[in-house]
Amino acid sequence: MRLMPGLLLLAALAPAGAAAQTVPVPLGSGKAPPPIGATPPVLVVEPVAMMIATFDANGDGKVTREEMRAGVTRSFAAIDTANTGKLGYIAFSDWATKWLGDPNALPGALETDTDSDNQITLAELQAKFDSIFTRLDKDKDGVLTRAELLTIRANPGGYGDGSRRKRGGGGEP
């Protein structure tokens, strides 16, 4: 790997272990997160969380599991135009592009296709979204608020060790 002289100097001046620092920040605390090195924490929205936020049917700023399930059903039907009840991986990629913004956004086809038949049914997609809902519902009240749909990353690179990896854990630091 070739470094520019200015970057080498910057790396030499950084305190040891600075890239490995992460600071959890509770949402709704009203306090600004402490600064970490030269990179401030950032708010991140997962594509799937952004999608779930759009399922707020009554406009109250919250999404119930029922609202989410109805939204997932509508999104599935919009791609399953032949009404087969299943999406092949190419059709699932079309679904992800339309509803998540990118064909590689998570959840992915392989993790959603639980019976490994190369087709994703509405039941499989609903089960995946149910598990995502449970993960995002931090206070376990059965409702997702906008704050629960946000993630604060103290290290915008997201890895804590200063490296940038491709999905799957490989790649160069």
Contact map, one row per residue, 1 for C-alpha under 8 A:
11100000000000000000000000000000000000000000000000000000000000000000000000000000000000000000000000000000000000000000000000000000000000000000000000000000000000000000000000000
11110000000000000000000000000000000000000000000000000000000000000000000000000000000000000000000000000000000000000000000000000000000000000000000000000000000000000000000000000
11111011000000000000000000000000000000000000000000000000000000000000000000000000000000000000000000000000000000000000000000000000000000000000000000000000000000000000000000000
01111111000000000000000000000000000000000000000000000000000000000000000000000000000000000000000000000000000000000000000000000000000000000000000000000000000000000000000000000
00111111100000000000000000000000000000000000000000000000000000000000000000000000000000000000000000000000000000000000000000000000000000000000000000000000000000000000000000000
00011111110000000000000000000000000000000000000000000000000000000000000000000000000000000000000000000000000000000000000000000000000000000000000000000000000000000000000000000
00111111111000000000000000000000000000000000000000000000000000000000000000000000000000000000000000000000000000000000000000000000000000000000000000000000000000000000000000000
00111111111100000000000000000000000000000000000000000000000000000000000000000000000000000000000000000000000000000000000000000000000000000000000000000000000000000000000000000
00001111111110000000000000000000000000000000000000000000000000000000000000000000000000000000000000000000000000000000000000000000000000000000000000000000000000000000000000000
00000111111111000000000000000000000000000000000000000000000000000000000000000000000000000000000000000000000000000000000000000000000000000000000000000000000000000000000000000
00000011111111000000000000000000000000000000000000000000000000000000000000000000000000000000000000000000000000000000000000000000000000000000000000000000000000000000000000000
00000001111111000000000000000000000000000000000000000000000000000000000000000000000000000000000000000000000000000000000000000000000000000000000000000000000000000000000000000
00000000111111100000000000000000000000000000000000000000000000000000000000000000000000000000000000000000000000000000000000000000000000000000000000000000000000000000000000000
00000000011111110100000000000000000000000000000000000000000000000000000000000000000000000000000000000000000000000000000000000000000000000000000000000000000000000000000000000
00000000000011111100000000000000000000000000000000000000000000000000000000000000000000000000000000000000000000000000000000000000000000000000000000000000000000000000000000000
00000000000001111110000000000000000000000000000000000000000000000000000000000000000000000000000000000000000000000000000000000000000000000000000000000000000000000000000000000
00000000000000111111100000000000000000000000000000000000000000000000000000000000000000000000000000000000000000000000000000000000000000000000000000000000000000000000000000000
00000000000001111111100000000000000110000000000000000000000000000000000000000000000000000000000000000000000000000000000000000000000000000000000000000000000000000000000000000
00000000000000011111100000000000000000000000000000000000000000000000000000000000000000000000000000000000000000000000000000000000000000000000000000000000001000011100000000000
00000000000000001111110000000000000000000000000000000000000000000000000000000000000000000000000000000000000000000000000000000000000000000000000000000000000000011100000000000
00000000000000001111111000000000000100000000000000000000000000000000000000000000000000000000000000000000000000000000000000000000000000000000000000000000011000011000000000000
00000000000000000001111100000000000100000000000000000000000000000000000000000000000000000000000000000000000000000000000000000000000000000000000000000000111000010000000000000
00000000000000000000111110000000110000000000000000000000000000000000000000000000000000000000000000000000000000000000000000000000000000000000000000000000010000000000000000000
00000000000000000000011111000000000000000000000000000000000000000000000000000000000000000000000000000000000000000000000000000000000000000000000000000001110000000000000000000
00000000000000000000001111100000100000000000000000000000000000000000000000000000000000000000000000000000000000000000000000000000000000000000000000000001000000000000000000000
00000000000000000000000111111000000000000000000000000000000000000000000000000000000000000000000000000000000000000000000000000000000000000000000000000000000000000000000000000
00000000000000000000000011111100000000000000000000000000000000000000000000000000000000000000000000000000000000000000000000000000000000000000000000110000000000000000000000000
00000000000000000000000001111100000000000000000000000000000000000000000000000000000000000000000000000000000000000000000000000000000000000000000000100000000000000000000000000
00000000000000000000000001111110000000000000000000000000000000000000000000000000000000000000000000000000000000000000000000000000000000000000000000000000000000000000000000000
00000000000000000000000000111111000000000000000000000000000000000000000000000000000000000000000000000000000000000000000000000000000000000000000000000000000000000000000000000
00000000000000000000000000001111100000000000000000000000000000000000000000000000000000000000000000000000000000000000000000000000000000000000000000000000000000000000000000000
00000000000000000000000000000111110000000000000000000000000000000000000000000000000000000000000000000000000000000000000000000000000000000000000000000000000000000000000000000
00000000000000000000001010000011111000001000000000000000000000000000000000000000000000000000000000000000000000000000000000000000000000000000000000000000000000000000000000000
00000000000000000000001000000001111100000000000000000000000000000000000000000000000000000000000000000000000000000000000000000000000000000000000000000000000000000000000000000
00000000000000000000000000000000111111111000000000000000000000000000000000000000000000000000000000000000000000000000000000000000000000000000000000000000000000000000000000000
00000000000000000100110000000000011111111000000000000000000000000000000000000000000000000000000000000000000000000000000000000000000000000000000000000000011000000000000000000
00000000000000000100000000000000001111110000000000000000000000000000000000000000000000000000000000000000000000000000000000000000000000000000000000000000000000000000000000000
00000000000000000000000000000000001111110000000000000000000000000000000000000000000000000000000000000000000000000000000000000000000000000000000000000000000000000000000000000
00000000000000000000000000000000001111111000000000000000000000000000000000000000000000000000000000000000000000000000000000000000000000000000000000000000001100000000000000000
00000000000000000000000000000000001111111100000000000000000000000000000000000000000000000000000000000000000000000000000000000000000000000000000000000000011000000000000000000
00000000000000000000000000000000101100111110000000000000000000000000000000000000000000000000000000000000000000000000000000000000000000000000000000000001111100000000000000000
00000000000000000000000000000000000000011111000000000000000000000000000000000000000000000000000000000000000000000000000000000000000000000000000000000001111100000000000000000
00000000000000000000000000000000000000001111100000000000000000000000000000000000000000000000000000000000000000000000000000000000000000000000000000000111100000000000000000000
00000000000000000000000000000000000000000111110000000000000000000000000000000000000000000000000000000000000000000000000000000000000000000000000000000111100000000000000000000
00000000000000000000000000000000000000000011111011000000000000000000000000000000000000000000000000000000000000000000000000000000000000000000000000001110000000000000000000000
00000000000000000000000000000000000000000001111111000000000000000000000000000000000000000000000000000000000000000000000000000000000000000000000000001110000000000000000000000
00000000000000000000000000000000000000000000111111100000000000000000000000000000000000000000000000011000110000000000000000000000000000000000000000000000000000000000000000000
00000000000000000000000000000000000000000000011111110000000000000000000000000000000000000000000000010000111000000000000000000000000000000000000000000000000000000000000000000
00000000000000000000000000000000000000000000111111111000000000000000000000000000000000000000000000000000000000000000000000000000000000000000000000001100000000000000000000000
00000000000000000000000000000000000000000000111111111100000000000000000000000000000000000000000000010000000000000000000000000000000000000000000000001000000000000000000000000
00000000000000000000000000000000000000000000001111111110000000000000000000000000000000000000000000110000000000000000000000000000000000000000000000000000000000000000000000000
00000000000000000000000000000000000000000000000111111111000000100001001000000000000000000000000000000000000000000000000000000000000000000000000000000000000000000000000000000
00000000000000000000000000000000000000000000000011111111000001100000000000000000000000000000000000000000000000000000000000000000000000000000000001001000000000000000000000000
00000000000000000000000000000000000000000000000001111111100000000000000000000000000000000000000000000000000000000000000000000000000000000000000000000000000000000000000000000
00000000000000000000000000000000000000000000000000111111100000100011011000000000000000000000000000000000000000000000000000000000000000000000000000000000000000000000000000000
00000000000000000000000000000000000000000000000000011111111111110011000000000000000000000000000000000000000000000000000000000000000000000000000000000000000000000000000000000
00000000000000000000000000000000000000000000000000000111111000100010000000000000000000000000000000000000000000000000000000000000000000000000000000000000000000000000000000000
00000000000000000000000000000000000000000000000000000001111100000000000000000000000000000000000000000000000000000000000000000000000000000000000000000000000000000000000000000
00000000000000000000000000000000000000000000000000000001111111000000000000000000000000000000000000000000000000000000000000000000000000000000000000000000000000000000000000000
00000000000000000000000000000000000000000000000000000001011111000000000000000000000000000000000000000000000000000000000000000000000000000000000000000000000000000000000000000
00000000000000000000000000000000000000000000000000000001001111100000000000000000000000000000000000000000000000000000000000000000000000000000000011000000000000000000000000000
00000000000000000000000000000000000000000000000000001001001111110000000000000000000000000000000000000000000000000000000000000000000000000000001111000000000000000000000000000
00000000000000000000000000000000000000000000000000011011100011111011000000000000000000000000000000000000000000000000000000000000000000000000001110000000000000000000000000000
00000000000000000000000000000000000000000000000000000001000001111111000000000000000000000000000000000000000000000000000000000000000000000000011100000000000000000000000000000
00000000000000000000000000000000000000000000000000000000000000111111100000000000000000000000000000000000000000000000000000000000010010000000011000000000000000000000000000000
00000000000000000000000000000000000000000000000000000000000000011111110000000000000000000000000000000000000000000000000000000000000000000000000000000000000000000000000000000
00000000000000000000000000000000000000000000000000000011100000111111111000000000000000000000000000000000000000000000000000000000000000000000000000000000000000000000000000000
00000000000000000000000000000000000000000000000000010011000000111111111100000000000000000000000000000000000000000000000000000000000000000000000000000000000000000000000000000
00000000000000000000000000000000000000000000000000000000000000001111111110000000000000000000000000000000000000000000000000000100100000000000000000000000000000000000000000000
00000000000000000000000000000000000000000000000000000010000000000111111111000000000000000000000000000000000000000000000000000000000000000000000000000000000000000000000000000
00000000000000000000000000000000000000000000000000010010000000000011111111100000000000000000000000000000000000000000000000000000000000000000000000000000000000000000000000000
00000000000000000000000000000000000000000000000000000000000000000001111111110000000000000000000000000000000000000000000000001100100000000000000000000000000000000000000000000
00000000000000000000000000000000000000000000000000000000000000000000111111111000000000000000000000000000000000000000000001000100000000000000000000000000000000000000000000000
00000000000000000000000000000000000000000000000000000000000000000000011111111100000000000000000000000000000000000000000000000000000000000000000000000000000000000000000000000
00000000000000000000000000000000000000000000000000000000000000000000001111111110000000000000001000100000000000000000000000000000000000000000000000000000000000000000000000000
00000000000000000000000000000000000000000000000000000000000000000000000111111111000000000000001000000000000000000000000001000000000000000000000000000000000000000000000000000
00000000000000000000000000000000000000000000000000000000000000000000000011111111101000000000000000000000000000000000000000000000000000000000000000000000000000000000000000000
00000000000000000000000000000000000000000000000000000000000000000000000001111111100000000000000000000000000000000000000000000000000000000000000000000000000000000000000000000
00000000000000000000000000000000000000000000000000000000000000000000000000111111100000100010011000000000000000000000000000000000000000000000000000000000000000000000000000000
00000000000000000000000000000000000000000000000000000000000000000000000000011111111111100010000000000000000000000000000000000000000000000000000000000000000000000000000000000
00000000000000000000000000000000000000000000000000000000000000000000000000001111111100000000000000000000000000000000000000000000000000000000000000000000000000000000000000000
00000000000000000000000000000000000000000000000000000000000000000000000000000001111100000000000000000000000000000000000000000000000000000000000000000000000000000000000000000
00000000000000000000000000000000000000000000000000000000000000000000000000001001111111000000000000000000000000000000000000000000000000000000000000000000000000000000000000000
00000000000000000000000000000000000000000000000000000000000000000000000000000001111111100000000000000000000000000000000000000000000000000000000000000000000000000000000000000
00000000000000000000000000000000000000000000000000000000000000000000000000000001001111100000000000000000000000000000000011000000000000000000000000000000000000000000000000000
00000000000000000000000000000000000000000000000000000000000000000000000000000001001111110000000000000000000000000000001111000000000000000000000000000000000000000000000000000
00000000000000000000000000000000000000000000000000000000000000000000000000000011000111111111000000000000000000000000001110000000000000000000000000000000000000000000000000000
00000000000000000000000000000000000000000000000000000000000000000000000000000000000001111111000000000000000000000000011100000000000000000000000000000000000000000000000000000
00000000000000000000000000000000000000000000000000000000000000000000000000000000000000111111100000000000000010000000011100000000000000000000000000000000000000000000000000000
00000000000000000000000000000000000000000000000000000000000000000000000000000000000000111111110000000000000000000000000000000000000000000000000000000000000000000000000000000
00000000000000000000000000000000000000000000000000000000000000000000000000000011000000111111111000000000000000000000000000000000000000000000000000000000000000000000000000000
00000000000000000000000000000000000000000000000000000000000000000000000000000000000000111111111100000000000010000000000100000000000000000000000000000000000000000000000000000
00000000000000000000000000000000000000000000000000000000000000000000000000000000000000001111111110000011000010000000000000000000000000000000000000000000000000000000000000000
00000000000000000000000000000000000000000000000000000000000000000000000000000010000000000111111111000010000000000000000000000000000000000000000000000000000000000000000000000
00000000000000000000000000000000000000000000000000000000000000000000000000110010000000000011111111110010000000000000000000000000000000000000000000000000000000000000000000000
00000000000000000000000000000000000000000000000000000000000000000000000000000000000000000001111111111111100000000000000000000000000000000000000000000000000000000000000000000
00000000000000000000000000000000000000000000000000000000000000000000000000000000000000000000111111111110000000000000000000000000000000000000000000000000000000000000000000000
00000000000000000000000000000000000000000000000000000000000000000000000000000000000000000000011111111100000000000000000000000000000000000000000000000000000000000000000000000
00000000000000000000000000000000000000000000000000100000000000000000000000100000000000000000001111111000000000000000000000000000000000000000000000000000000000000000000000000
00000000000000000000000000000000000000000000001101100000000000000000000000000000000000000000001111111110100000000000000000000000000000000000000000000000000000000000000000000
00000000000000000000000000000000000000000000001000000000000000000000000000000000000000000000000111111110100000000000000000000000000000000000000000000000000000000000000000000
00000000000000000000000000000000000000000000000000000000000000000000000000000000000000000000000111011111100000000000000000000000000000000000000000000000000000000000000000000
00000000000000000000000000000000000000000000000000000000000000000000000000000000000000000000111110011111100000000000000000000000000000000000000000000000000000000000000000000
00000000000000000000000000000000000000000000000000000000000000000000000000000000000000000000100100000111110100000000000000000000000000000000000000000000000000000000000000000
00000000000000000000000000000000000000000000001100000000000000000000000000000000000000000000000100011111111100000000000000000000000000000000000000000000000000000000000000000
00000000000000000000000000000000000000000000001100000000000000000000000000000000000000000000000000000001111100000000000000000000000000000000000000000000000000000000000000000
00000000000000000000000000000000000000000000000100000000000000000000000000000000000000000000000000000000111110110000000000000001000000000000000000000000000000000000000000000
00000000000000000000000000000000000000000000000000000000000000000000000000000000000000000000000000000001111111110000000000000000000000000000000000000000000000000000000000000
00000000000000000000000000000000000000000000000000000000000000000000000000000000000000001001100000000000001111111000000100000000000000000000000000000000000000000000000000000
00000000000000000000000000000000000000000000000000000000000000000000000000000000000000000000000000000000000111111101000000000000000000000000000000000000000000000000000000000
00000000000000000000000000000000000000000000000000000000000000000000000000000000000000000000000000000000001111111100000000000000000000000000000000000000000000000000000000000
00000000000000000000000000000000000000000000000000000000000000000000000000000000000000000000000000000000001111111100000100011001000000000000000000000000000000000000000000000
00000000000000000000000000000000000000000000000000000000000000000000000000000000000000000000000000000000000011111111111110010000000000000000000000000000000000000000000000000
00000000000000000000000000000000000000000000000000000000000000000000000000000000000000000000000000000000000001111111000000010000000000000000000000000000000000000000000000000
00000000000000000000000000000000000000000000000000000000000000000000000000000000000000000000000000000000000000001111100000000000000000000000000000000000000000000000000000000
00000000000000000000000000000000000000000000000000000000000000000000000000000000000000000000000000000000000001001111111000000000000000000000000000000000000000000000000000000
00000000000000000000000000000000000000000000000000000000000000000000000000000000000000000000000000000000000000001011111100000000000000000000000000000000000000000000000000000
00000000000000000000000000000000000000000000000000000000000000000000000000000000000000011000000000000000000000001001111100000000000000000000000000000000000000000000000000000
00000000000000000000000000000000000000000000000000000000000000000000000000000000000001111000000000000000000000001001111110000000000000000000000000000000000000000000000000000
00000000000000000000000000000000000000000000000000000000000000000000000000000000000001111001000000000000000010011000111111011000000000000000000000000000000000000000000000000
00000000000000000000000000000000000000000000000000000000000000000000000000000000000011100000000000000000000000001000001111111000000000000000000000000000000000000000000000000
00000000000000000000000000000000000000000000000000000000000000000000000010010000000011000000000000000000000000000000000111111100000000000000000000000000000000000000000000000
00000000000000000000000000000000000000000000000000000000000000000000000000000000000000000000000000000000000000000000000011111110000000000000000000000000000000000000000000000
00000000000000000000000000000000000000000000000000000000000000000000000000000000000000000000000000000000000000011100000111111111000000000000000000000000000000000000000000000
00000000000000000000000000000000000000000000000000000000000000000000000100000000000000000000000000000000000000010000000111111111100000000000000000000000000000000000000000000
00000000000000000000000000000000000000000000000000000000000000000000100110000000000000000000000000000000000000000000000001111111110000000000000000000000000000000000000000000
00000000000000000000000000000000000000000000000000000000000000000000000000000000000000000000000000000000000000000000000000111111111000000000000000000000000000000000000000000
00000000000000000000000000000000000000000000000000000000000000000000000000000000000000000000000000000000001000010000000000011111111100000000000000000000000000000000000000000
00000000000000000000000000000000000000000000000000000000000000000000100100000000000000000000000000000000000000000000000000001111111110000000000000000000000000000000000000000
00000000000000000000000000000000000000000000000000000000000000001000000000000000000000000000000000000000000000000000000000000111111111000000000000000000000000000000000000000
00000000000000000000000000000000000000000000000000000000000000000000000000000000000000000000000000000000000000000000000000000011111111100000000000000000000000000000000000000
00000000000000000000000000000000000000000000000000000000000000000000000000000000000000000000000000000000000000000000000000000001111111110000000000000000000000000000000000000
00000000000000000000000000000000000000000000000000000000000000001000000000000000000000000000000000000000000000000000000000000000111111111000000100000000000000000000000000000
00000000000000000000000000000000000000000000000000000000000000000000000000000000000000000000000000000000000000000000000000000000011111111101000000000000000000000000000000000
00000000000000000000000000000000000000000000000000000000000000000000000000000000000000000000000000000000000000000000000000000000001111111100000000000000000000000000000000000
00000000000000000000000000000000000000000000000000000000000000000000000000000000000000000000000000000000000000000000000000000000000111111100000100011000000000000000000000000
00000000000000000000000000000000000000000000000000000000000000000000000000000000000000000000000000000000000000000000000000000000000011111111111100010000000000000000000000000
00000000000000000000000000000000000000000000000000000000000000000000000000000000000000000000000000000000000000000000000000000000000001111111000000010000000000000000000000000
00000000000000000000000000000000000000000000000000000000000000000000000000000000000000000000000000000000000000000000000000000000000000001111100000000000000000000000000000000
00000000000000000000000000000000000000000000000000000000000000000000000000000000000000000000000000000000000000000000000000000000000001001111111000000000000000000000000000000
00000000000000000000000000000000000000000000000000000000000000000000000000000000000000000000000000000000000000000000000000000000000000001011111000000000000000000000000000000
00000000000000000000000000000000000000000000000000000000000000011000000000000000000000000000000000000000000000000000000000000000000000001001111100000000000000000000000000000
00000000000000000000000000000000000000000000000000000000000001111000000000000000000000000000000000000000000000000000000000000000000000001001111110000000000000000000000000000
00000000000000000000000000000000000000000000000000000000000001110000000000000000000000000000000000000000000000000000000000000000000010011000011111011000000000000000000000000
00000000000000000000000000000000000000000000000000000000000011100000000000000000000000000000000000000000000000000000000000000000000000000000001111111000000000000000000000000
00000000000000000000000000000000000000000000000000001000000011000000000000000000000000000000000000000000000000000000000000000000000000000000000111111100000000000000000000000
00000000000000000000000000110000000000000000000000000000000000000000000000000000000000000000000000000000000000000000000000000000000000000000000011111100000000000000000000000
00000000000000000000000000100000000000000000000000000000000000000000000000000000000000000000000000000000000000000000000000000000000000011100000111111110000000000000000000000
00000000000000000000000000000000000000000000110011001000000000000000000000000000000000000000000000000000000000000000000000000000000000010000000111111110000000000000000000000
00000000000000000000000000000000000000000011110010000000000000000000000000000000000000000000000000000000000000000000000000000000000000000000000001111111000000000000000000000
00000000000000000000000000000000000000000011110000000000000000000000000000000000000000000000000000000000000000000000000000000000000000000000000000011111100000000000000000000
00000000000000000000000110000000000000001111000000000000000000000000000000000000000000000000000000000000000000000000000000000000000000000000000000000111110000000000000000000
00000000000000000000010100000000000000001111000000000000000000000000000000000000000000000000000000000000000000000000000000000000000000000000000000000011111101000000000000000
00000000000000000000111100000000000100011100000000000000000000000000000000000000000000000000000000000000000000000000000000000000000000000000000000000001111101000000000000000
00000000000000000010110000000000000100111100000000000000000000000000000000000000000000000000000000000000000000000000000000000000000000000000000000000000111111110000000000000
00000000000000000000000000000000000000101100000000000000000000000000000000000000000000000000000000000000000000000000000000000000000000000000000000000000111111000000000000000
00000000000000000000000000000000000000000000000000000000000000000000000000000000000000000000000000000000000000000000000000000000000000000000000000000000001111110111000000000
00000000000000000000000000000000000000000000000000000000000000000000000000000000000000000000000000000000000000000000000000000000000000000000000000000000111111110000000000000
00000000000000000000000000000000000000000000000000000000000000000000000000000000000000000000000000000000000000000000000000000000000000000000000000000000001011111111000000000
00000000000000000011110000000000000000000000000000000000000000000000000000000000000000000000000000000000000000000000000000000000000000000000000000000000001011111110000000000
00000000000000000011100000000000000000000000000000000000000000000000000000000000000000000000000000000000000000000000000000000000000000000000000000000000000000111110000000000
00000000000000000011000000000000000000000000000000000000000000000000000000000000000000000000000000000000000000000000000000000000000000000000000000000000000010111111000000001
00000000000000000000000000000000000000000000000000000000000000000000000000000000000000000000000000000000000000000000000000000000000000000000000000000000000010111111100000011
00000000000000000000000000000000000000000000000000000000000000000000000000000000000000000000000000000000000000000000000000000000000000000000000000000000000010100111110000111
00000000000000000000000000000000000000000000000000000000000000000000000000000000000000000000000000000000000000000000000000000000000000000000000000000000000000000011111111111
00000000000000000000000000000000000000000000000000000000000000000000000000000000000000000000000000000000000000000000000000000000000000000000000000000000000000000001111111100
00000000000000000000000000000000000000000000000000000000000000000000000000000000000000000000000000000000000000000000000000000000000000000000000000000000000000000000111111000
00000000000000000000000000000000000000000000000000000000000000000000000000000000000000000000000000000000000000000000000000000000000000000000000000000000000000000000111111000
00000000000000000000000000000000000000000000000000000000000000000000000000000000000000000000000000000000000000000000000000000000000000000000000000000000000000000000111111100
00000000000000000000000000000000000000000000000000000000000000000000000000000000000000000000000000000000000000000000000000000000000000000000000000000000000000000000111111110
00000000000000000000000000000000000000000000000000000000000000000000000000000000000000000000000000000000000000000000000000000000000000000000000000000000000000000001110011111
00000000000000000000000000000000000000000000000000000000000000000000000000000000000000000000000000000000000000000000000000000000000000000000000000000000000000000011100001111
00000000000000000000000000000000000000000000000000000000000000000000000000000000000000000000000000000000000000000000000000000000000000000000000000000000000000000111100000111
